[in-house]
Amino acid sequence: MTGGNGFSVSGYGPERASWTRVFARDSLARRLDWPILFAALALSFVGAALVYSATRNRTELNQGDPYYFLFRHLLNTGIGFALMIGTVWLGHRTLRTAVPVLYGLSLLLVLLVLTPLGATVNGAHAWIIIGGGFSLQPSEFVKITIILGMAMLLAARVDAGDKPHPDHRTVVQALGLAVVPILIVLLMPDLGSVMVMVIIVLGVLLASGASNRWIFGLIGAGALGAIAVWQLKILDDYQIARFAAFANPALDPAGVGYNTNQARIAIGSGGLFGTGLGKGSQTTGQFVPEQQTDFVFTVAGEELGFVGAGLILLLLGVVLWRACRIARETTELYGTIVAAGIIAWFAFQSFENVGMTLGIMPVAGLPLPFVSYGGSSMFAVWVAVGLLQSIRVQRPMSA
């Protein structure tokens, strides 16, 4: 039996022949990008340790079980890894044909958030409660469908050899595909996810070879849109307060500025090597809220120090470096665009998450890829790794 990548998943016969074929030059095992895989796994396991440290004493959250979040984080990682394998087996080209179905499903899910089925978590009405302690954040999967959908439209005629680059009509169609879910997510309002989606759209257009007029036009439109959102009071009060605290760090240190002030104290107290896992006073004292999710980097800064926090950034850098190499080496525009969208997603979300803990970016409620606790975000980033692996294994082997 074979998957969308054309690689057999059945037995090979004798044991020696089996191992020979597994590690043959054109085998799936040889074509996989192992650095990105190991870096993503390392980030997930480091995240598990940080999540455990942040939640083991939080009895109001862990239901009296200090390992509650640790086990769930590892379970999410395992499910995400399985989704990555499934994505590689299906292949990004097979998923290209399924874009209409995936896009329709993602729209349905985000629309359900706006119904009584939706739930508010930490001020964001962006969740669907499934039951049994599980919830779903559809906006995480919208990021993937925007990348796949725009790539499908922008690359169709170019990969077919009809045009050297996407024409204006194609760009308008691709933007229309992205705008619909972005507007729905904005209505939640989930501003953090909207910011990521806008960066994804810009990254996709840049990789597609679309005219620079579209890029500059979108940047201008984004600025006008931000002003309109502010003037029309689409944002909730807590979101406005976050931006006010970012603009003026001294504003209400016991109120809207509390999170970022405590985050900087935690990171600054870690020094070079940190206080040791589970020994951070800010973390054990529960001074920083949401440390298992949005502010997980503060646990690394305090308990693992500059060296440990730097290692996390290094591993994220490996993921981005390998993704850039995959985007550069693929011979099809569709694969290049998909990889570029993932790069834009991971790069901006990582910068925003780390930046808000350091006070150089506003608090936007975005998880740190692979590290933060959260099923939806973990599943989405591992599917993205599967897409990158699929693009790599399908590229022609050099002579």
Contacts in CASP RR format, 6 or more apart in sequence:
PFRMAT RR
TARGET T0000
AUTHOR 0000-0000-0000
METHOD contacts of the structure
MODEL  1
MTGGNGFSVSGYGPERASWTRVFARDSLARRLDWPILFAALALSFVGAAL
VYSATRNRTELNQGDPYYFLFRHLLNTGIGFALMIGTVWLGHRTLRTAVP
VLYGLSLLLVLLVLTPLGATVNGAHAWIIIGGGFSLQPSEFVKITIILGM
AMLLAARVDAGDKPHPDHRTVVQALGLAVVPILIVLLMPDLGSVMVMVII
VLGVLLASGASNRWIFGLIGAGALGAIAVWQLKILDDYQIARFAAFANPA
LDPAGVGYNTNQARIAIGSGGLFGTGLGKGSQTTGQFVPEQQTDFVFTVA
GEELGFVGAGLILLLLGVVLWRACRIARETTELYGTIVAAGIIAWFAFQS
FENVGMTLGIMPVAGLPLPFVSYGGSSMFAVWVAVGLLQSIRVQRPMSA
1 8 0 8 1.000
1 9 0 8 1.000
1 10 0 8 1.000
2 8 0 8 1.000
2 9 0 8 1.000
3 9 0 8 1.000
3 89 0 8 1.000
3 90 0 8 1.000
3 91 0 8 1.000
3 94 0 8 1.000
4 89 0 8 1.000
4 90 0 8 1.000
4 91 0 8 1.000
4 93 0 8 1.000
4 94 0 8 1.000
5 28 0 8 1.000
5 88 0 8 1.000
5 89 0 8 1.000
5 90 0 8 1.000
5 91 0 8 1.000
5 390 0 8 1.000
5 393 0 8 1.000
5 394 0 8 1.000
7 27 0 8 1.000
7 28 0 8 1.000
7 89 0 8 1.000
7 393 0 8 1.000
9 89 0 8 1.000
11 18 0 8 1.000
12 18 0 8 1.000
12 21 0 8 1.000
12 22 0 8 1.000
21 27 0 8 1.000
22 29 0 8 1.000
23 29 0 8 1.000
23 30 0 8 1.000
24 30 0 8 1.000
25 397 0 8 1.000
26 397 0 8 1.000
28 88 0 8 1.000
28 393 0 8 1.000
31 392 0 8 1.000
31 393 0 8 1.000
31 397 0 8 1.000
32 88 0 8 1.000
32 389 0 8 1.000
32 392 0 8 1.000
32 393 0 8 1.000
33 322 0 8 1.000
33 325 0 8 1.000
33 326 0 8 1.000
33 388 0 8 1.000
33 389 0 8 1.000
33 392 0 8 1.000
35 318 0 8 1.000
35 322 0 8 1.000
36 318 0 8 1.000
36 319 0 8 1.000
36 322 0 8 1.000
36 323 0 8 1.000
36 326 0 8 1.000
36 385 0 8 1.000
36 388 0 8 1.000
36 389 0 8 1.000
37 385 0 8 1.000
37 389 0 8 1.000
39 315 0 8 1.000
39 316 0 8 1.000
39 317 0 8 1.000
39 318 0 8 1.000
39 319 0 8 1.000
39 322 0 8 1.000
40 319 0 8 1.000
40 370 0 8 1.000
40 381 0 8 1.000
40 382 0 8 1.000
40 385 0 8 1.000
41 77 0 8 1.000
41 81 0 8 1.000
42 315 0 8 1.000
43 312 0 8 1.000
43 315 0 8 1.000
43 316 0 8 1.000
43 319 0 8 1.000
43 369 0 8 1.000
43 370 0 8 1.000
43 371 0 8 1.000
44 73 0 8 1.000
44 77 0 8 1.000
44 370 0 8 1.000
44 371 0 8 1.000
44 378 0 8 1.000
45 77 0 8 1.000
46 300 0 8 1.000
46 311 0 8 1.000
46 312 0 8 1.000
46 315 0 8 1.000
46 371 0 8 1.000
47 73 0 8 1.000
47 296 0 8 1.000
47 370 0 8 1.000
47 371 0 8 1.000
47 372 0 8 1.000
47 373 0 8 1.000
48 70 0 8 1.000
48 73 0 8 1.000
48 74 0 8 1.000
48 77 0 8 1.000
49 277 0 8 1.000
50 292 0 8 1.000
50 296 0 8 1.000
50 299 0 8 1.000
50 300 0 8 1.000
50 303 0 8 1.000
50 371 0 8 1.000
51 69 0 8 1.000
51 70 0 8 1.000
51 73 0 8 1.000
51 292 0 8 1.000
51 296 0 8 1.000
51 372 0 8 1.000
51 373 0 8 1.000
52 66 0 8 1.000
52 67 0 8 1.000
52 69 0 8 1.000
52 70 0 8 1.000
52 73 0 8 1.000
53 277 0 8 1.000
53 278 0 8 1.000
53 283 0 8 1.000
53 299 0 8 1.000
53 303 0 8 1.000
54 69 0 8 1.000
54 283 0 8 1.000
54 291 0 8 1.000
54 292 0 8 1.000
54 296 0 8 1.000
54 299 0 8 1.000
55 61 0 8 1.000
55 62 0 8 1.000
55 66 0 8 1.000
55 68 0 8 1.000
55 69 0 8 1.000
55 70 0 8 1.000
55 291 0 8 1.000
55 292 0 8 1.000
55 373 0 8 1.000
56 62 0 8 1.000
56 66 0 8 1.000
56 67 0 8 1.000
56 70 0 8 1.000
56 278 0 8 1.000
57 66 0 8 1.000
57 284 0 8 1.000
57 285 0 8 1.000
57 286 0 8 1.000
58 286 0 8 1.000
61 68 0 8 1.000
61 69 0 8 1.000
61 292 0 8 1.000
62 68 0 8 1.000
62 69 0 8 1.000
69 292 0 8 1.000
69 373 0 8 1.000
72 373 0 8 1.000
73 373 0 8 1.000
73 374 0 8 1.000
73 378 0 8 1.000
76 373 0 8 1.000
76 374 0 8 1.000
76 375 0 8 1.000
76 378 0 8 1.000
76 379 0 8 1.000
77 378 0 8 1.000
77 382 0 8 1.000
79 375 0 8 1.000
79 378 0 8 1.000
79 379 0 8 1.000
80 378 0 8 1.000
80 379 0 8 1.000
80 382 0 8 1.000
80 383 0 8 1.000
81 382 0 8 1.000
83 379 0 8 1.000
83 382 0 8 1.000
83 383 0 8 1.000
83 386 0 8 1.000
84 382 0 8 1.000
84 383 0 8 1.000
84 385 0 8 1.000
84 386 0 8 1.000
84 389 0 8 1.000
85 386 0 8 1.000
86 386 0 8 1.000
87 95 0 8 1.000
87 383 0 8 1.000
87 386 0 8 1.000
87 387 0 8 1.000
87 389 0 8 1.000
87 390 0 8 1.000
88 386 0 8 1.000
88 389 0 8 1.000
88 390 0 8 1.000
88 393 0 8 1.000
90 390 0 8 1.000
91 390 0 8 1.000
91 394 0 8 1.000
92 148 0 8 1.000
92 334 0 8 1.000
92 335 0 8 1.000
92 338 0 8 1.000
92 387 0 8 1.000
92 390 0 8 1.000
92 391 0 8 1.000
92 394 0 8 1.000
93 334 0 8 1.000
93 390 0 8 1.000
93 394 0 8 1.000
95 102 0 8 1.000
95 148 0 8 1.000
95 387 0 8 1.000
96 148 0 8 1.000
96 151 0 8 1.000
96 152 0 8 1.000
96 334 0 8 1.000
99 145 0 8 1.000
99 148 0 8 1.000
99 149 0 8 1.000
99 152 0 8 1.000
102 144 0 8 1.000
102 145 0 8 1.000
102 148 0 8 1.000
103 145 0 8 1.000
103 148 0 8 1.000
103 149 0 8 1.000
103 177 0 8 1.000
104 145 0 8 1.000
106 138 0 8 1.000
106 141 0 8 1.000
106 142 0 8 1.000
106 144 0 8 1.000
106 145 0 8 1.000
106 181 0 8 1.000
107 180 0 8 1.000
107 181 0 8 1.000
107 184 0 8 1.000
109 128 0 8 1.000
109 136 0 8 1.000
109 138 0 8 1.000
109 141 0 8 1.000
110 138 0 8 1.000
110 139 0 8 1.000
110 142 0 8 1.000
110 181 0 8 1.000
110 184 0 8 1.000
110 185 0 8 1.000
111 184 0 8 1.000
112 118 0 8 1.000
112 128 0 8 1.000
112 138 0 8 1.000
113 125 0 8 1.000
113 126 0 8 1.000
113 127 0 8 1.000
113 128 0 8 1.000
113 138 0 8 1.000
113 188 0 8 1.000
114 125 0 8 1.000
114 184 0 8 1.000
114 187 0 8 1.000
114 188 0 8 1.000
117 128 0 8 1.000
117 129 0 8 1.000
118 125 0 8 1.000
118 127 0 8 1.000
118 128 0 8 1.000
118 129 0 8 1.000
119 125 0 8 1.000
119 127 0 8 1.000
119 128 0 8 1.000
119 129 0 8 1.000
119 135 0 8 1.000
120 127 0 8 1.000
121 127 0 8 1.000
121 135 0 8 1.000
122 290 0 8 1.000
122 293 0 8 1.000
122 294 0 8 1.000
122 365 0 8 1.000
123 236 0 8 1.000
123 238 0 8 1.000
124 188 0 8 1.000
124 189 0 8 1.000
124 190 0 8 1.000
124 365 0 8 1.000
125 188 0 8 1.000
125 189 0 8 1.000
125 190 0 8 1.000
126 137 0 8 1.000
126 138 0 8 1.000
126 139 0 8 1.000
126 185 0 8 1.000
126 188 0 8 1.000
126 190 0 8 1.000
126 193 0 8 1.000
127 135 0 8 1.000
127 136 0 8 1.000
127 137 0 8 1.000
128 135 0 8 1.000
128 136 0 8 1.000
128 137 0 8 1.000
128 138 0 8 1.000
129 135 0 8 1.000
130 136 0 8 1.000
135 376 0 8 1.000
136 376 0 8 1.000
137 376 0 8 1.000
137 377 0 8 1.000
138 376 0 8 1.000
139 185 0 8 1.000
139 188 0 8 1.000
139 190 0 8 1.000
139 193 0 8 1.000
140 193 0 8 1.000
140 376 0 8 1.000
140 377 0 8 1.000
140 379 0 8 1.000
140 380 0 8 1.000
141 376 0 8 1.000
141 379 0 8 1.000
141 380 0 8 1.000
142 181 0 8 1.000
142 185 0 8 1.000
142 193 0 8 1.000
142 197 0 8 1.000
143 193 0 8 1.000
143 196 0 8 1.000
143 197 0 8 1.000
143 200 0 8 1.000
143 345 0 8 1.000
143 380 0 8 1.000
144 380 0 8 1.000
144 383 0 8 1.000
144 384 0 8 1.000
144 387 0 8 1.000
145 181 0 8 1.000
146 177 0 8 1.000
146 178 0 8 1.000
146 181 0 8 1.000
146 182 0 8 1.000
146 197 0 8 1.000
146 200 0 8 1.000
146 201 0 8 1.000
146 204 0 8 1.000
147 200 0 8 1.000
147 204 0 8 1.000
147 337 0 8 1.000
147 338 0 8 1.000
147 341 0 8 1.000
147 342 0 8 1.000
147 345 0 8 1.000
147 387 0 8 1.000
148 338 0 8 1.000
149 174 0 8 1.000
149 177 0 8 1.000
150 174 0 8 1.000
150 177 0 8 1.000
150 178 0 8 1.000
150 201 0 8 1.000
150 204 0 8 1.000
150 205 0 8 1.000
150 208 0 8 1.000
150 337 0 8 1.000
151 204 0 8 1.000
151 208 0 8 1.000
151 334 0 8 1.000
151 335 0 8 1.000
151 337 0 8 1.000
151 338 0 8 1.000
151 341 0 8 1.000
152 334 0 8 1.000
153 166 0 8 1.000
153 170 0 8 1.000
153 173 0 8 1.000
153 174 0 8 1.000
153 177 0 8 1.000
154 166 0 8 1.000
154 170 0 8 1.000
154 171 0 8 1.000
154 174 0 8 1.000
154 204 0 8 1.000
154 205 0 8 1.000
154 208 0 8 1.000
154 210 0 8 1.000
154 333 0 8 1.000
154 337 0 8 1.000
155 166 0 8 1.000
155 208 0 8 1.000
155 332 0 8 1.000
155 333 0 8 1.000
155 334 0 8 1.000
155 335 0 8 1.000
155 336 0 8 1.000
155 337 0 8 1.000
156 170 0 8 1.000
157 163 0 8 1.000
157 166 0 8 1.000
157 167 0 8 1.000
157 170 0 8 1.000
158 164 0 8 1.000
158 165 0 8 1.000
158 166 0 8 1.000
158 208 0 8 1.000
158 333 0 8 1.000
159 332 0 8 1.000
159 333 0 8 1.000
159 334 0 8 1.000
165 208 0 8 1.000
165 209 0 8 1.000
165 210 0 8 1.000
166 174 0 8 1.000
166 208 0 8 1.000
166 209 0 8 1.000
166 210 0 8 1.000
168 211 0 8 1.000
168 214 0 8 1.000
171 205 0 8 1.000
171 208 0 8 1.000
171 210 0 8 1.000
171 211 0 8 1.000
171 214 0 8 1.000
174 204 0 8 1.000
174 205 0 8 1.000
174 208 0 8 1.000
175 201 0 8 1.000
175 218 0 8 1.000
178 197 0 8 1.000
178 200 0 8 1.000
178 201 0 8 1.000
181 197 0 8 1.000
182 194 0 8 1.000
182 197 0 8 1.000
182 198 0 8 1.000
182 201 0 8 1.000
185 193 0 8 1.000
185 194 0 8 1.000
185 197 0 8 1.000
186 194 0 8 1.000
186 229 0 8 1.000
186 234 0 8 1.000
187 234 0 8 1.000
189 234 0 8 1.000
189 235 0 8 1.000
189 236 0 8 1.000
189 239 0 8 1.000
191 235 0 8 1.000
191 239 0 8 1.000
191 364 0 8 1.000
192 352 0 8 1.000
192 364 0 8 1.000
192 365 0 8 1.000
192 366 0 8 1.000
193 366 0 8 1.000
195 348 0 8 1.000
195 352 0 8 1.000
195 364 0 8 1.000
195 366 0 8 1.000
196 345 0 8 1.000
196 348 0 8 1.000
196 349 0 8 1.000
196 352 0 8 1.000
196 366 0 8 1.000
198 222 0 8 1.000
199 344 0 8 1.000
199 345 0 8 1.000
199 348 0 8 1.000
200 341 0 8 1.000
200 344 0 8 1.000
200 345 0 8 1.000
201 218 0 8 1.000
202 215 0 8 1.000
202 218 0 8 1.000
202 219 0 8 1.000
202 344 0 8 1.000
203 340 0 8 1.000
203 341 0 8 1.000
203 343 0 8 1.000
203 344 0 8 1.000
204 337 0 8 1.000
204 340 0 8 1.000
204 341 0 8 1.000
204 344 0 8 1.000
205 214 0 8 1.000
205 215 0 8 1.000
205 218 0 8 1.000
206 215 0 8 1.000
206 340 0 8 1.000
207 327 0 8 1.000
207 336 0 8 1.000
207 337 0 8 1.000
207 339 0 8 1.000
207 340 0 8 1.000
207 341 0 8 1.000
208 333 0 8 1.000
208 337 0 8 1.000
229 235 0 8 1.000
230 240 0 8 1.000
241 256 0 8 1.000
242 256 0 8 1.000
242 362 0 8 1.000
242 363 0 8 1.000
242 364 0 8 1.000
243 362 0 8 1.000
244 251 0 8 1.000
244 256 0 8 1.000
245 251 0 8 1.000
245 252 0 8 1.000
245 256 0 8 1.000
245 257 0 8 1.000
245 260 0 8 1.000
245 362 0 8 1.000
245 363 0 8 1.000
246 260 0 8 1.000
246 359 0 8 1.000
246 361 0 8 1.000
246 362 0 8 1.000
246 363 0 8 1.000
249 257 0 8 1.000
249 260 0 8 1.000
249 261 0 8 1.000
249 359 0 8 1.000
251 257 0 8 1.000
252 258 0 8 1.000
253 261 0 8 1.000
259 288 0 8 1.000
259 289 0 8 1.000
259 290 0 8 1.000
259 295 0 8 1.000
259 363 0 8 1.000
260 356 0 8 1.000
260 357 0 8 1.000
260 359 0 8 1.000
260 363 0 8 1.000
262 282 0 8 1.000
262 287 0 8 1.000
262 288 0 8 1.000
262 289 0 8 1.000
262 298 0 8 1.000
263 288 0 8 1.000
263 295 0 8 1.000
263 298 0 8 1.000
263 356 0 8 1.000
263 357 0 8 1.000
263 358 0 8 1.000
263 359 0 8 1.000
264 357 0 8 1.000
264 358 0 8 1.000
264 359 0 8 1.000
265 282 0 8 1.000
265 287 0 8 1.000
266 280 0 8 1.000
266 282 0 8 1.000
266 283 0 8 1.000
266 287 0 8 1.000
266 288 0 8 1.000
266 298 0 8 1.000
266 299 0 8 1.000
266 301 0 8 1.000
266 302 0 8 1.000
267 297 0 8 1.000
267 298 0 8 1.000
267 301 0 8 1.000
267 302 0 8 1.000
267 309 0 8 1.000
267 357 0 8 1.000
267 358 0 8 1.000
268 301 0 8 1.000
268 302 0 8 1.000
269 275 0 8 1.000
269 280 0 8 1.000
269 281 0 8 1.000
269 282 0 8 1.000
269 302 0 8 1.000
270 280 0 8 1.000
270 301 0 8 1.000
270 302 0 8 1.000
270 303 0 8 1.000
270 305 0 8 1.000
270 306 0 8 1.000
271 305 0 8 1.000
271 306 0 8 1.000
272 305 0 8 1.000
272 306 0 8 1.000
272 307 0 8 1.000
273 304 0 8 1.000
273 305 0 8 1.000
273 306 0 8 1.000
273 307 0 8 1.000
274 301 0 8 1.000
274 302 0 8 1.000
274 303 0 8 1.000
274 304 0 8 1.000
274 305 0 8 1.000
274 306 0 8 1.000
274 307 0 8 1.000
274 308 0 8 1.000
275 281 0 8 1.000
275 302 0 8 1.000
275 303 0 8 1.000
275 305 0 8 1.000
276 303 0 8 1.000
276 304 0 8 1.000
277 303 0 8 1.000
277 304 0 8 1.000
278 284 0 8 1.000
278 303 0 8 1.000
279 303 0 8 1.000
280 302 0 8 1.000
280 303 0 8 1.000
281 302 0 8 1.000
282 288 0 8 1.000
282 298 0 8 1.000
282 302 0 8 1.000
283 291 0 8 1.000
283 298 0 8 1.000
283 299 0 8 1.000
283 302 0 8 1.000
283 303 0 8 1.000
288 295 0 8 1.000
288 298 0 8 1.000
289 295 0 8 1.000
291 298 0 8 1.000
291 299 0 8 1.000
292 372 0 8 1.000
292 373 0 8 1.000
293 365 0 8 1.000
293 367 0 8 1.000
293 372 0 8 1.000
293 373 0 8 1.000
293 374 0 8 1.000
294 353 0 8 1.000
294 356 0 8 1.000
294 363 0 8 1.000
294 365 0 8 1.000
294 366 0 8 1.000
294 367 0 8 1.000
294 372 0 8 1.000
295 357 0 8 1.000
296 367 0 8 1.000
296 368 0 8 1.000
296 371 0 8 1.000
296 372 0 8 1.000
296 373 0 8 1.000
297 309 0 8 1.000
297 312 0 8 1.000
297 353 0 8 1.000
297 354 0 8 1.000
297 357 0 8 1.000
297 368 0 8 1.000
297 371 0 8 1.000
298 357 0 8 1.000
300 308 0 8 1.000
300 309 0 8 1.000
300 312 0 8 1.000
300 371 0 8 1.000
301 308 0 8 1.000
301 309 0 8 1.000
304 311 0 8 1.000
312 368 0 8 1.000
312 371 0 8 1.000
313 354 0 8 1.000
316 346 0 8 1.000
316 350 0 8 1.000
316 369 0 8 1.000
319 346 0 8 1.000
319 369 0 8 1.000
319 370 0 8 1.000
319 385 0 8 1.000
320 343 0 8 1.000
320 346 0 8 1.000
320 347 0 8 1.000
322 388 0 8 1.000
323 339 0 8 1.000
323 342 0 8 1.000
323 343 0 8 1.000
323 346 0 8 1.000
323 388 0 8 1.000
324 339 0 8 1.000
324 343 0 8 1.000
326 339 0 8 1.000
326 388 0 8 1.000
326 391 0 8 1.000
326 392 0 8 1.000
327 335 0 8 1.000
327 336 0 8 1.000
327 339 0 8 1.000
327 340 0 8 1.000
327 343 0 8 1.000
327 391 0 8 1.000
328 336 0 8 1.000
329 392 0 8 1.000
329 395 0 8 1.000
330 336 0 8 1.000
330 339 0 8 1.000
330 391 0 8 1.000
330 392 0 8 1.000
330 394 0 8 1.000
330 395 0 8 1.000
331 395 0 8 1.000
331 396 0 8 1.000
335 391 0 8 1.000
338 387 0 8 1.000
338 391 0 8 1.000
339 387 0 8 1.000
339 388 0 8 1.000
339 391 0 8 1.000
342 384 0 8 1.000
342 387 0 8 1.000
342 388 0 8 1.000
345 384 0 8 1.000
346 369 0 8 1.000
346 381 0 8 1.000
346 384 0 8 1.000
349 366 0 8 1.000
349 367 0 8 1.000
349 368 0 8 1.000
349 369 0 8 1.000
350 368 0 8 1.000
350 369 0 8 1.000
351 361 0 8 1.000
352 361 0 8 1.000
352 364 0 8 1.000
352 366 0 8 1.000
353 365 0 8 1.000
353 366 0 8 1.000
353 367 0 8 1.000
353 368 0 8 1.000
353 372 0 8 1.000
354 368 0 8 1.000
355 361 0 8 1.000
356 362 0 8 1.000
356 363 0 8 1.000
356 364 0 8 1.000
356 365 0 8 1.000
356 366 0 8 1.000
367 373 0 8 1.000
367 374 0 8 1.000
367 377 0 8 1.000
369 377 0 8 1.000
369 381 0 8 1.000
370 378 0 8 1.000
370 381 0 8 1.000
END
